[in-house]
Amino acid sequence: MKKKKIYLDYAATTPVDPRVLKAMQPFFSEKFGNTMSLHQFGQEAKLALEKNREKIADLIKAKPNEIIFTGSATESNNFALKGIAFANRHKGKHIIISSIEHPSVEESARWLEKNGFEVSRISVDKYGSVSPAQISKAIRKDTILVSIIHASNEIGTIQPIERIGKICRQKKIYFHTDAAQSFGKIPINVNKMNIDLLTASAYKIYGPKGVACLFVREGVKIEPLLHGGGQEKGLRSSTVNLAGIVGFAKAVEICQKEMLKEKKRLENLRDRLIKNVLKIEDSFLNGHPKKRLPNNANFSFLFVEGESIAIQLDLAGIAVSTGSACSSAKLKPSSVLLATGLKPEQAQGSLRISLGRWTTRKEIEVFLRTLPKVIKQLREISPFSR
Ligand SMILES: Cc1ncc(COP(=O)(O)O)c(C=O)c1O
């Protein structure tokens, strides 16, 4: 019998939940109308769009008109940074981000630097945590935006978003958070947390790829990136991906119902995994020991390369990742791990294991039996090994 493959890379992407797929299906060939059309096909589509917008807004306690649909988290992050920068440049040209942002924030910031803006990058401690006091110190008279990732896609550390939001609100500076990894997994309340803009994506929570959103608080001044037919209040022209949005909303609805129970289940599996992996000699956990995503564990193993471990595990039928999906193909030490103070050789030996809806205790046991063997074999042939 063929051995079942074990998927432990849910932070990279998730399979579409069959309930999501079922909800989407009628919107491909039956309810296919364009939301901008005046006839009944269009009106039916428009109604579905607004009903589903409400469901997504409800998860983070936003108003429906504060959700702008986009095509990806990358687009949402570009829209947040560039849109705020250009709409508010008369007020100032200074932006604050952290040193562990996803490339879609870091590269947007870098592009803005080339176009006359100034960017401060706040460093993190050894757990990858950003200090609110340091943000407060970095704020200047001309600061227009603070953008801090909610939970790291690589090491899973959850940032003190509520405290950072409070500082920004007091100083009347817009606050954006990239919540692509936390949305649907841990509770978020944009009002309590003083968030003005928030990035979320469907395919990280068992929805389809190609659909995401940016929460934009009412009254926030932002320039669109895409100009055209004026969809999404003129902030994101493009015919909306209605089937995708219906799937996104269904995925959100399921997360909302199951979040607390699932969070607990995953935390138990994750903690069991961490406790047992750390029994391997010369291994350590990256990211915060407690303030981390329920489904994330990130380790470094001395004297071996993360890529070699991931390849050997893949041959054994277990899919994991080194760092993030975006950097794992680059064979460079992760900039996030370097930012936490790891030496390049420690960062090279890192492995990200991310759990999800279909991860079982049995799969974790198989992983825990396989990993020590793989590391032992690799250390035996490693020129760096003791
Ligand atoms: C935190 C974070 N932000 C942004 C993105 C970009 O998402 P996408 O490639 O779907 O645009 C990712 C993807 O992994 C992510 O983890």
The ligand as an ORCA input file, in Angstrom:
! r2SCAN-3c Opt
* xyz 0 1
  C       2.575     37.315      6.649
  C       2.424     37.242      5.167
  N       2.179     38.351      4.467
  C       2.017     38.338      3.140
  C       2.098     37.165      2.430
  C       1.952     37.201      0.937
  O       0.909     36.438      0.501
  P       0.651     36.210     -1.074
  O       1.900     35.565     -1.610
  O      -0.518     35.356     -1.111
  O       0.411     37.522     -1.674
  C       2.347     35.971      3.111
  C       2.481     34.686      2.385
  O       2.927     33.699      2.860
  C       2.501     36.002      4.515
  O       2.741     34.901      5.224
*
